[in-house]
Amino acid sequence: MKFKVLLYPSDEGVAVCAPSLPGCWSQGNDESEALANIAVAIREYLEVEVEADESLEHRGEVREVEVAV
């Protein structure tokens, strides 16, 4: 799976976010470290999302519908 990320210079080095995952941010001393850290943050973000979805589905509280735009 691939995600687009945005890199920002920061006082601590490089900040990075995944815009398609609200609140998913990380940082590193340099670009390489920031990219490695955001990969970990994305995996952890998705794990939490899957757990939450499974919990709601188990209780019958989630419905999936299609909406035409």
Secondary structure, DSSP 8 states (H G I E B T S, - for coil): -----EEEEETTEEEEE-TTSTT-EEEESSHHHHHHHHHHHHHHHHHHHHHHHHHHHHTT---------
